[in-house]
Amino acid sequence: MAALALAGLVLAAVAALRSAEYDEQYTLFLTAGTARPIWPAVPLSAGKARALQDGDATMAGIARDLRASDVHPPLYFWALAAWRRLAGHGLFAARLFSVGCSLGALAAVATIAARVGVPPALAVLLTLGCYGFAYTGAIARGFALAQMLTLCGVAAALGAVRSRKWIAAVLAGTLLGAATFANYLAGFVAGGVLLFLMRGSFRRSTVPIAAFAFSLWLPFDLWFFLAQRDSRPGQFPPFHLIEAAPRLAKFLVANIFGALPLYASGLLSASVGFAIAGLAVALSAVVIRGWSSIGTPYYRLILAVGAAAPAIGLLLLGAAFNNTPIELRYLSFGAPFAAVLLAGAINSLKLRVRITMLGVLSIFQTASLVGLAVAQPTMQPARATILAAAALIRDGVLLIPHGSDGVGIVGAVANEAPPSLPILVIREGESAAAIRSRTQGFSRVLLALIEQDEASRAAAPVMLAAFQTRCWRRAADGFNVVVFERVCEGE
C-alpha cells in the first residue's frame, strides 16, 4: 500500500506539472463533442477556445468521430467522457483518470509479481520508476487504461492456468480483449502472452477459453480499424530495419531511464548517456545471471514475452505497412514486465550488491521522474511558448498555426494561455498576404512558430514572410515567438 500511495503522489505531480500536449487535445475536444472545431477568421480569446473542450459527447458521437477522423478504438474515450462528467472538464481532471488507471496497473503488477515469486513492492517501485510507464500513466491518452487492462488480464491468465477455473479464463480473455479496444497496440502483449500460454497447453482447458473470450473483441476492433486505416498517411517515415534498430534500442533504454542526457549539454550530456548505457548493460547482465532465480521457467518466460512483445510487434507492424511506428509511448506496454524480471533478478543478489544496485538504479530513475515532471526538454512547447508570449503580448494578438489536425496545437496553447489572451488561428495553406490582411487593426503581432506536424512546419516560413515587409519591423524574440510591430499603414 505504501508503494501505491507513493505512486499516486508521483503520478499526480507529473500530471499537474507537465505542459499540455498535442495529442491530448483531440482527447478533450472529442469527448466534449467537438472533435474538429472550425476556427473563426477573426481573433478569439484563449478562454473561448478552451471552452470548446467543456461539453459532453455521447458514446455514438464519439464512435462516429473516431471512425471518421482518428486511428484509435473507442473504449478509453467512452470511459473518459463518463469520468469528465463527474470530475470536471479540465486537462488535469482528464489526466487524473490516467493516474487512477496507472494505480490499477501497479496493483496488477504486484499481483503478477506475487504469483511469479518476486517481491511485489520492489516490482511496483521499479515499474513506477520506468519513464515510459510514468509518462503514459499521467497524460490524457488511452495508454494507462490499456496498460491496466493488459496487466489485469495477464494476472488473471496466470491465475486461470494455476486454478484451471473457466470463469478466471473468461475474465482473463475479456480483460486482454478490452485492452485492445482501448489501444490497438495492447494486442502485442495480449496476443503474445496468450500464444505462449497455448503453446502445447490445450490440455489446460482454461487457456483456449481465455483465447476465445479475447477473440470476441476482434470484430469490434476491426470495425473501427478498417474505417481508420487511411486517416493518417505519412505519419511515420518508411520502414528500414537498419534505421529502425538503433531507434528501437534508444527508446527501449529511455523506457526505463527517460531523457536524462537532455537535461545537460556538451560533455556532461554525453557522460550521462554513457553512464545510462553502462547501467543498462549491467542490468541486462543481472537479469541474465539471475534468470534461473526468477520464479519458475514457465512464469519467467511469460514475463519475457510480455517485455519483448511490444518491440517485436512494432517491427513486424512497420515491415507490414512500410512505416516506422517506433515511439517511447508505444513501447511502454513492455515496461512492467521488464521491471518484474529486474526485481526478481536483483532480489537474487547478495545483500550488499543488491543494496548497491538498487541505490544506483533509484538515483537514475528518481532523476528521470523529476525531469519528467519539471524539465522543459522533455515537454512539448505550449507552456514555454505561452510564457514567452504573455511577457511580450501587450496590445497585440498571438498567431498560431492550425496544424494538421486543427486541435493539437490550438488546444494546447489555449490550455496554457491566460483566458483573455487573443489568438488568431492561421489556416492550413493560407498565403502570407491573407495572413497579413487578417491582422488589420493590430499594430503588434506575435507569431507562435510551433512546429509539431507537417502543416505547422509548412506554415512557419509563411507566417514569417507575411510580416517581413516595409510596414512591419521585427521587434523582439522569445521561445518559439517572434514579435512584429507595424511601422506604417500601407499594408
N, C-alpha and C positions, 0 to 999 in steps of 0.2 A: 504493500500500500504506500509506503514511503517513496518508493521509486516512481510509482504512478503519480503521486502528488507532486513530486519534483518535475516530472514530465509535463504535467498540466501547467505549472508555473512557467517553465521554459518555453513551451509552445505558445502559450497565451502572450508571453512577452514578445516573441517573434512576430506573432500576428498583429500585435499592437504597434510595433516599431517599424516594420518594413513599409517601404513606399508602395503605393498602388501599382499593380502590374497590368500589362496589356491584356493578357488572356483572361484575367479576372473580370474585365468589363463586359465581355459577352455574357458571362455567367449572370451578372447583375441585371443587364438590360433584358436578357431572355426571360429570366424569372420574374421580371417586372411587367412582362407583356409587350415590350417594345424592342424586339431583337435587333432591328436595324433602323434606328431613327433617321429621319430626313432632316438634316440641319438647315436652319434658315440662312438666307443670303445676307442677312444683317447680323451685327454682333448680338450676342446674348450673354447673360451673366453665367458664371460657372455654377451658381446655385440652381439656375433653371435647367441647365444641362444635367446636373446631378439629380434633380427631382424626377427625371425620366426613369431613374432606377428604383423609384419608390412604389411602383404598382405591384399588383399580384396577378400573375399569369395563371391560366388554367392548365391542367395536365394535357388536354387536347391541343391547346395553343402551343405549349412547349414542344410537343411531339411534332406538330406541323412545321414549326420554325426550324427545329433541328434537322428534319428531313430535307428542308429547302435550303438551309444556309450554313450547315456546320458538319463536323465529322465525328460527333460523339453520340453515344447512346443516351437515353433519357433518365435513367434511374436517379443519378445524382441530382439532376436539375429538378426533378419532381420532389425529391426529399428536401432539397434546399428551399424550394418555393414554399413548402409547408413550414419549414423552420423560420423563414423570414416573416411569415405571418405572425409568428409567436414572438420572435426575438428582435424584430426590427429589420429595417431595410438597408442599414449601413454596411460598408465594406467589412468593418471589424466584426459585426454580428455574423456575417457570412463566413468569415474566417474561423470564428469560434465553432461553427458546425464542423469544420475540418479538424479542429483541435479535439473536439469530442470524439470524432471517428478515430483519430490517432490514438487516443487513450484506450478506446476499444481494441484497436490493433495491438497495442502494447500488452493489454490483458491477454490477448490471444497468444502473443509471443511468450508470455510467462507460462501459459498452458502447454504450448508446444515444447518449451524447454523442460518443463517438469516431466512430460511424457517421454522425452528423449533421455532424461537423466542429466540435464545441465542445470546449474543454479539459475532459477528464474529471475531473481533480482539482477544478477550480473548480465543476463541476456537482455533484460529490459533496458538497463542503463547503456549498454553498448549499442543497442538499436537506436535509442534516443540520441546518442552521440553521432550517429551517422548523418552526415549533412543532407544526403538525399532524402532520407526519411523525415527529418525535421523540416526541411524546406517544403516538401509536398504536403506535410502534415499541418501546415499553418497558412496556406493560401486558399483562396476561394476557387478551387478546381476540384475535379472529381477523383483525384488520386487517393486522398485519405479514405474516402468511403470504399473505393475499390480495394485498397490495401487492407482495411479492416475485414471486409467480406472474404477476401482471399485467405488471410491468416486464420480467421474463424473457420473457414471451410477446411483448411489443412488440419487444424486442430481437431475438428470433428471427424475428418477422414482417418486420422491416426487413432482416434477413439473407436471408430467403427471397425477398423481392422482388428483392434485388440478385443473389442466386446462381441463382434460379429452380430450386432443388433441392426436389423434393417432400418429402423427408424433413424439411427445415427447415420447410416449411409445416405438415406434420403436427405437428411439435414446437410451433410457434407456436400453432396452434389448440388443441392439447391443454393447453398451459400456460394460455392465456386461459380455456378452459373450466373447468379446475381452479380457477382463481381465483374463479369464480362459485360453485363448490362449497365454497369456504372462506368467502366472504361474498357474498351476492347482489348487493350494491351494486357489486362489482367489475365487474359486467356493463355498467355505464355506459361505462367506459373501454374495456373489451374490445370491446363491440359498436360503439362509436363509431369506434374505430380500424379494425376490420375493415370496417365500412361505407364508411369513407373510402377504404381501400385497394382496395375492389371498385369504386369509382366509375370507370366507364369502363375498368376494367383486367382484364376477363375474358380478354383475350389473355395476361395474365400468369397462366398456369395455376396457379401456386403459391397465389394468393390464394383462389380457390374451394376448394382443398384445405384450406387453413387454416380457412376458414369451416365446411367440413363437419366437420372434426375438433372445432371449437368446438361445433357444434350437437349432437354426440353427448352432451355433458354436460347439455343442457337437460332431457331427460326425468327425469334424476335430481334436478335442481333442483326441477322441478315436483312430483315425488313428495313431497318434503319441504314445499315451499311451500304446496301446496294443503291439506295437513293442518294447517298452522300459521297460515293467513291470518287466522283469527279469534281467535288466542290472546292478543292484547294490544289489545283495544278501548280507545279513548280515550287511547292512549299519547301522541299528538300532538294539538295543537289543530286545529280545522278550517282548511282552506286558504283564504287570502285573499291574492291577489297583492300588494296594496298593503302588507300587513303582512309578507309573506314576503320582498319585495325588500330592504328595509333589513337584515333579519336575515341574509339571504344575503350582502350586501355586508360586514357586520360580520365574519362568520365567514370570508369569503374573505381579508380583511386579517389576521384573527387566525391564519389558517392559516400565514401567513408570519412574523408578528411576535408572536404569542401574546397574553398578557394583561398587558402592561406597565402599562397605566393602573390595573390593580387593585393594583399594588404601592405606589401613592401615594394621596393623598386630596386633596380640595378642588381648589385652583387648580393644584397640581402634577400631579394626575391628569389634569385637563383639558388641561394643556400637553403632557403626554406623548401624549395621544390626538391632539391636533392635529399634533404632530411626526410621529407614525406615519402619519396621513392624508396629510401632505405628502410623506413619503418614499414612500408607496405611489403617489401621483400621479407623483412623479419617476421611480420605477422603471418605471411604465407608459409614461411618455414615452420613457425609454431604450429599452425594447423596441420601441416604435413607430418611433423614429428609426433603430434598428439592425436593423430587421426584415429588410431585404434582405441583411444580413451573416450571418444565422443559417442556415448550411447552404444547401441547395437549396430552391426553393419547395415542392417535394413534401414534403421532410422537415420543414420548419418548420410546414407546415400540419398534419402528423400530430401534432407536439408541441402545437399549438394545440388540436386536437381532444381530446387527452389531458388538457390543462389545463382545458378548458371542460366536458367531458362530465359530471363529477360534479354540477356546479351545474345544468346543463340537465336532467340526468336527475332530480335531486331535485325540481325544479319540475314536471316532467311527471308524476312519481310522485305528488306532492302534489295536482295537479289531477285526476289519475285516481281517486285514492282519498279525496279531500276531507280531507287532513290536511297538516300542515306538518313533514315529517321533515328539517328543516334543522338539522344539528348539525356542530360542528367536525370530529369524527372521520369523518363521512360524506364530508366534502369533502377529506379528507387524500389520497385517491387522485389528486387532480389536482396536488398539491404538487410531486412530482418533475418533471413535465413543465413546470410554470411555472419551476422552478429551472433546468432546462436551457435554456429560452428566455432567461431572465435572464442566465445565464452567457454565452451566445452574444452577447447584446446588449452586455453590459458589456465583453466581450473586444474588441468593435469600437471602443471609445472610445480616445481618445488616452491615452497612458500616465499622465499626471498626473491627468486626470479619472477614469481607471479606478481608480487607487490611492485617490483621494479617495472615490469611490463605494463601493468595497469596504470602505474603512475605516469609513465611516458605517454601512453595512449590517451589518458584522461586530459593531460595538458594540451595535446594537439586537438582533441575533439572539443574540449571546452573553448579553446581559442576559436575554433571553427564556428561554433554556435554563437559566440559573442559577435563574431564578424557577420554571421548570417543576420543577426538582429539589427546591427547598427552600422556596418561598413558600407559606404556608398558604392565601392567597386562591385559588390555582389547584388546591388539593387538596380532596378530599372529606373529610367531617368526622370520620371514625372515629378517627384518631390524636389529633387535638386534643381530642375528647370523652373519650377514654380517659385522656389525660394529666390532664385536669381531674378525672375520676372517681377515678383512682388516688390523687390527693392528698387526696380527701375521703372515701374509702370506709370507712375504719376497720373496724368490725364489721358494716357494712351490706351491702346487696345492690343491684346495678345492674339497674334495669328498662329493657328496650329494646323498641321496637315490633317486631312481627312483620314489618311491611311487606307490600307487595303480593305479593311472590314468596316470602317466608319465608326467604330466604337472603342477599339483598344486604346488608341492614343487620346482621343477626346475624353473618354470616360475616366482614364487615369488622371489626366490634367484636371478635370472637373472635381475629382475626389480630393485632390491635394490643394486646390486653389481656394482662396477666400471666396465666399459665396458671391460677393459683389464684383469680383474681377471680370471685366468684359473680355470675351473671347470671340474670335471670328474663325470659323472652320473653312479652310481652303479646300475647295472641291478637287477631286482627283482629275488630273488633266487640265486644270484651269490655267489660262495663259497669264503671263506677267501683267499685261495691260488690264485684264479682267480683275486680277487681284488688286492692282493699284486703284482701279475705279471703285472698288467696294470699300475703300478706306477714306472716301470723301468725308470731310467733317472732322477728321482726326489729324492733328499736327504731329502726333508721335505714335509710331507703331513698333511693336516688339515682335520679332519673328522667333517662334519656338522651333528650332531646327532639329526636331526629334526624328531620328531615322531608325525606325524599328521594323519596317517591312518594305516591300518593293515600291509601293506607291509613295510612301513618305520619303524614301531616298530619292525618288524622281522629283518630288515636289520641292525639296530643299533648294536646289540651284535656281529654280523658277521663282521661288519666294524672294531670294536674294536679288535676282535680276530685276524684279518688279520695282525695287527702290534704289537701284544703282543708276539713278538718273539725275539730271541737273537740279531738280526741285527737292531732292532729298539728300541728306548727308548722314553718314554713319556716325552715331553719337556715343555709343557705348556697347560693350560686350559683356556677357555673363555666361554661365554654364548653359550651353545649348541655346543661348539667347543673343540676338543681335538687335540693337535699337537703332531706328532711323528717325530723324526729325525733318519735318517739312521746312524748307527754307524759301519757297516761293509758291505761288498759287497757279502755276502754269499747268500742273498735272493733277 
